[in-house]
């Protein structure tokens, strides 16, 4: 995933062999008390991470 202006976005499909599996994997993060996400492919997202994933 990437962070763009405080929003977490899925990484482009051409760089991901199985987008469904990738999104399911990211969805597992909602069970953790995360304050900041630092994305390998760029960007930082802080604040209501559970809200960003739709569970906060």
C-alpha distances in whole Angstrom, upper triangle without the diagonal:
4,7,10,13,12,10,7,6,4,5,8,11,13,10,10,13,13,10,13,12,9,9,12,11,8,11,14,12,15,18,17,18,15,16,13,10,10,6,8,7,8,9,11,11,14,17,17,13,15,16,13,12,16,18,19
4,7,10,10,8,6,5,6,6,9,12,14,12,13,16,16,14,16,16,12,12,16,14,12,14,17,15,17,20,19,19,16,16,13,9,9,6,8,6,6,6,8,9,13,15,16,13,16,16,13,13,17,19,20
4,7,6,5,5,6,9,9,12,15,17,16,16,20,20,17,19,19,15,15,18,16,13,15,18,15,16,20,18,18,15,14,11,8,8,6,9,8,6,5,6,6,10,13,14,12,15,15,11,13,16,18,18
4,5,5,7,7,10,11,13,16,18,17,18,22,22,19,21,22,18,17,20,20,16,18,21,19,19,23,22,21,18,16,13,12,11,10,13,11,8,6,8,8,11,14,15,14,17,16,13,15,17,20,20
4,6,9,10,14,15,17,20,22,21,22,26,25,22,24,25,21,20,23,22,19,20,23,20,20,24,22,21,18,16,13,13,13,12,15,14,11,8,8,8,10,12,14,14,17,16,13,16,18,20,19
4,7,10,13,15,17,21,23,21,22,25,25,21,23,23,20,18,21,20,16,18,20,17,17,20,19,18,14,12,10,10,11,11,15,14,11,8,7,5,7,9,10,10,13,12,10,13,15,17,16
4,6,10,12,15,18,20,19,19,23,22,18,19,20,17,15,18,18,14,15,18,15,15,19,18,17,14,14,12,10,12,11,15,14,12,9,9,7,9,10,11,9,12,11,7,10,12,15,15
4,7,9,12,15,18,16,16,19,18,15,16,17,13,12,14,14,10,12,15,13,13,17,16,16,13,13,11,9,10,9,12,11,10,9,9,7,10,12,11,9,11,11,7,9,12,14,15
4,6,9,11,14,13,13,16,15,12,14,15,12,10,13,14,11,12,15,14,15,19,19,19,16,17,14,12,12,10,12,11,11,10,11,10,14,15,15,12,14,14,10,10,13,16,17
4,6,8,11,10,9,13,12,8,10,12,8,7,11,11,9,11,14,14,15,19,19,20,18,19,16,13,14,11,12,11,12,12,14,13,16,18,17,14,16,16,12,12,14,17,19
4,6,9,7,7,11,11,9,12,12,9,10,13,13,11,14,17,16,18,21,21,23,20,21,18,14,14,10,10,8,10,12,14,15,18,20,20,17,19,19,16,15,18,21,22
4,6,6,7,10,11,9,12,14,11,12,15,16,14,17,20,20,21,25,25,26,23,24,21,18,17,13,13,11,12,15,17,18,21,24,23,21,22,22,18,18,21,24,25
4,5,5,7,8,7,10,12,10,11,14,15,15,17,20,20,22,25,26,28,25,26,24,20,20,16,16,13,16,18,20,21,24,26,26,23,23,24,20,19,22,24,27
4,6,7,10,9,13,14,13,14,18,18,18,20,23,23,25,28,29,30,28,29,26,22,21,18,16,14,16,19,22,23,27,29,29,26,27,27,24,23,25,28,30
4,7,9,9,13,13,11,13,16,16,16,19,21,21,23,26,26,28,25,26,23,20,18,15,13,11,14,17,20,21,24,27,27,24,25,26,22,21,24,27,29
4,6,6,10,10,8,10,13,13,13,16,18,19,21,24,24,26,24,26,23,19,18,15,14,12,15,18,20,21,24,26,26,22,23,24,21,20,22,25,27
4,6,9,9,9,12,13,13,15,17,19,20,23,25,26,28,26,28,26,22,22,18,17,16,19,22,24,24,27,30,29,25,26,27,24,22,24,26,29
4,6,5,6,9,10,11,13,14,16,18,20,22,23,26,25,27,25,22,22,18,18,17,20,22,23,24,26,28,27,23,23,24,22,19,22,24,26
4,5,5,6,9,10,11,12,15,16,18,21,22,24,22,25,23,19,20,17,17,16,18,20,21,21,24,25,24,20,20,21,18,16,18,21,23
4,5,5,6,9,10,11,13,15,17,19,21,23,22,25,23,20,21,19,19,19,21,22,23,22,24,25,24,20,20,20,18,15,17,19,22
4,6,5,6,9,10,11,13,16,17,19,22,21,24,22,19,20,18,18,18,21,22,22,22,24,25,24,20,19,21,19,16,18,19,22
4,5,5,6,9,10,12,14,16,17,20,18,21,19,16,16,14,14,14,17,18,19,18,21,22,21,17,17,19,16,14,17,18,21
4,5,5,6,9,10,12,15,16,18,17,19,18,15,17,14,16,16,17,18,18,17,19,20,18,15,15,16,13,11,13,15,18
4,5,5,7,9,11,13,15,18,17,20,19,17,18,17,18,18,20,21,20,19,21,21,19,16,15,16,15,11,13,14,17
4,5,5,8,10,12,13,16,15,18,17,14,16,14,15,16,18,19,19,18,19,20,19,15,14,17,15,12,15,15,18
4,5,6,8,11,11,14,12,15,14,11,13,12,13,15,16,16,15,14,16,17,15,12,11,13,11,9,12,13,15
4,5,6,9,10,13,13,15,15,13,16,15,17,18,19,19,18,16,17,17,15,11,10,12,11,7,10,10,13
4,6,6,8,12,12,15,15,14,16,16,18,19,21,20,19,17,18,18,16,12,11,14,13,10,12,11,14
4,5,6,9,8,11,12,10,13,13,16,18,18,17,16,14,14,14,13,9,8,12,11,9,11,11,12
4,5,8,8,11,12,12,15,16,19,20,20,19,17,14,14,13,11,8,6,9,9,7,9,7,9
4,7,9,12,14,14,17,18,21,23,23,22,19,17,16,15,13,11,8,12,13,10,12,9,11
4,6,9,11,12,15,16,19,21,21,20,17,15,14,13,12,10,8,12,13,11,13,11,11
4,7,10,11,14,17,20,22,21,19,16,14,12,11,10,8,8,11,13,12,14,11,10
4,6,7,11,13,16,19,18,16,12,10,9,9,8,6,8,11,11,11,14,12,11
4,7,10,13,16,19,17,14,11,9,6,6,7,6,9,11,11,13,15,14,12
4,7,10,13,15,13,11,7,6,4,7,9,7,11,12,11,13,16,16,14
4,6,10,12,10,8,6,5,6,9,10,8,11,13,11,12,15,16,15
4,7,9,8,6,5,7,9,12,14,12,15,16,14,15,19,19,19
4,5,5,6,6,8,11,15,16,13,16,17,14,15,19,20,20
4,6,8,9,12,15,18,20,17,19,21,18,18,22,23,24
4,7,10,12,16,19,21,18,20,22,18,19,22,24,25
4,7,10,14,17,19,17,20,20,17,18,22,24,24
4,7,10,14,16,14,17,18,15,17,20,22,21
4,7,10,13,11,15,16,13,15,18,19,19
4,7,9,8,12,12,10,12,15,16,15
4,7,7,10,11,10,12,15,15,14
4,6,9,9,9,12,13,13,11
4,6,5,6,9,10,10,7
4,5,5,6,9,9,8
4,5,5,6,5,5
4,5,5,5,4
4,5,7,7
4,6,8
4,6
4
